[in-house]
């Protein structure tokens, strides 16, 4: 079997190599690509919340885990690491004492432009030789794959 003729293998290999490259780029910052994904999710979610009530329901570990298609213990472990590194902090959820709200520290917020640039650099490297139309089409195809699996 020719692995390069297997679409599943190619999608997985491309994702793993992109993640590997981004992890290497993030080494100096001291976070992983998974942690960057979590920081990005919290940042983007917080920025689109229209009010406090929305913020309280969308920034819980359970809500984050659902958006990221990860299990809650994995998200909780990543949050714990970000808290220890002073990139995130927890506050009690006034609507549910069993729940917490995850927020980013100023230290994390200051790093976001740099993190976005590192992620963009990895994607530019990954799509070297692609025309703008190729990249647009690839995004559409991958979006369709994701939509089909949701």
C-alpha positions as CSV (number, residue, x, y, z in Angstrom):
1,X,0.0,0.0,0.0
2,X,1.3,3.4,-0.9
3,X,0.8,5.7,2.1
4,X,0.9,8.8,-0.1
5,X,-2.2,7.5,-1.9
6,X,-4.2,7.3,1.4
7,X,-6.1,10.5,2.1
8,X,-6.4,9.8,5.9
9,X,-2.7,9.2,6.2
10,X,-2.0,12.5,4.3
11,X,-4.3,14.6,6.4
12,X,-2.9,13.1,9.6
13,X,0.7,13.4,8.5
14,X,0.2,17.0,7.4
15,X,-1.5,17.9,10.8
16,X,1.2,16.2,12.8
17,X,4.0,17.9,10.9
18,X,2.3,21.3,11.2
19,X,1.9,20.7,14.9
20,X,5.6,19.6,15.2
21,X,6.8,22.7,13.4
22,X,4.6,25.0,15.5
23,X,5.8,23.3,18.7
24,X,9.4,24.0,17.7
25,X,8.6,27.6,17.0
26,X,6.8,28.0,20.4
27,X,9.7,26.5,22.4
28,X,11.2,29.9,23.3
29,X,7.8,31.1,24.6
30,X,7.5,28.0,26.8
31,X,4.2,26.7,25.6
32,X,3.0,23.9,23.3
33,X,0.8,24.2,20.2
34,X,-2.0,22.6,22.3
35,X,-1.6,25.3,24.9
36,X,-1.6,28.0,22.2
37,X,-4.8,26.5,20.9
38,X,-6.4,26.9,24.3
39,X,-5.1,30.4,24.8
40,X,-6.4,31.3,21.3
41,X,-9.8,29.8,22.0
42,X,-10.1,31.7,25.3
43,X,-9.0,35.0,23.7
44,X,-11.3,34.7,20.7
45,X,-14.3,33.6,22.8
46,X,-13.8,36.4,25.3
47,X,-13.6,38.9,22.6
48,X,-16.9,37.9,21.0
49,X,-18.9,37.7,24.2
50,X,-21.5,40.4,24.2
51,X,-22.2,40.4,28.0
52,X,-21.1,39.0,31.3
53,X,-23.7,36.2,31.2
54,X,-22.4,35.0,27.9
55,X,-18.8,35.1,29.2
56,X,-19.8,33.1,32.3
57,X,-21.2,30.3,30.2
58,X,-18.7,30.2,27.4
59,X,-15.4,30.3,29.4
60,X,-15.9,27.3,31.6
61,X,-13.6,24.3,31.1
62,X,-16.7,22.3,30.0
63,X,-17.6,24.8,27.3
64,X,-14.0,25.1,26.2
65,X,-13.6,21.4,26.0
66,X,-16.7,21.1,23.8
67,X,-15.5,23.8,21.4
68,X,-12.1,22.3,21.1
69,X,-13.5,18.7,20.8
70,X,-11.4,17.6,23.7
71,X,-12.3,15.9,27.0
72,X,-12.7,18.0,30.1
73,X,-9.8,16.4,32.0
74,X,-7.4,17.3,29.1
75,X,-8.6,20.9,29.1
76,X,-8.3,21.1,32.9
77,X,-4.8,19.8,32.8
78,X,-3.8,22.3,30.2
79,X,-5.5,25.1,32.2
80,X,-3.5,24.0,35.2
81,X,-0.3,24.3,33.3
82,X,-1.2,27.7,32.0
83,X,-2.1,28.9,35.5
84,X,1.3,27.7,36.8
85,X,3.0,29.6,34.0
86,X,0.9,32.8,34.8
87,X,-0.8,32.7,31.4
88,X,-4.3,32.1,32.8
89,X,-6.3,32.3,36.0
90,X,-9.5,30.9,37.4
91,X,-12.4,32.8,39.0
92,X,-15.4,31.3,40.6
93,X,-18.5,31.2,38.5
94,X,-21.2,33.2,40.4
95,X,-23.9,31.2,38.6
96,X,-22.6,27.8,39.5
97,X,-20.3,27.3,42.5
98,X,-19.1,23.9,41.1
99,X,-17.7,25.7,38.0
100,X,-14.9,28.1,37.2
101,X,-14.3,30.7,34.6
102,X,-11.0,30.6,32.8
103,X,-9.4,34.0,31.8
104,X,-6.1,35.1,30.4
105,X,-3.6,37.1,32.3
106,X,-2.0,40.3,30.9
107,X,1.1,38.2,30.4
108,X,-0.7,36.0,27.9
109,X,-2.6,38.8,26.2
110,X,0.7,40.6,25.5
111,X,2.1,37.5,23.9
112,X,-0.9,36.9,21.6
113,X,0.4,38.9,18.6
114,X,3.7,37.1,18.7
115,X,1.9,33.7,19.0
116,X,-0.3,34.5,16.1
117,X,2.7,35.5,14.0
118,X,4.5,32.2,14.9
119,X,1.4,30.2,13.9
120,X,1.1,32.2,10.7
121,X,4.8,31.6,9.9
122,X,4.2,27.8,10.3
123,X,1.2,27.9,8.0
124,X,3.1,30.0,5.4
125,X,5.9,27.4,5.5
126,X,3.3,24.6,5.1
127,X,1.7,26.2,2.1
128,X,4.9,27.3,0.3
129,X,4.4,27.0,-3.4
130,X,0.6,27.3,-3.1
131,X,-1.1,30.1,-5.0
132,X,-3.7,32.2,-3.1
133,X,-6.4,30.2,-5.0
134,X,-4.8,26.9,-3.9
135,X,-4.8,28.0,-0.3
136,X,-8.4,29.2,-0.5
137,X,-9.5,25.9,-2.0
138,X,-7.6,23.9,0.6
139,X,-9.3,25.8,3.4
140,X,-12.7,25.1,1.7
141,X,-12.0,21.4,1.3
142,X,-10.7,21.0,4.9
143,X,-13.7,23.0,6.2
144,X,-16.0,20.7,4.3
145,X,-14.3,17.6,5.8
146,X,-14.7,19.1,9.3
147,X,-18.3,20.0,8.7
148,X,-19.0,16.5,7.4
149,X,-17.6,15.0,10.7
150,X,-19.4,17.3,13.1
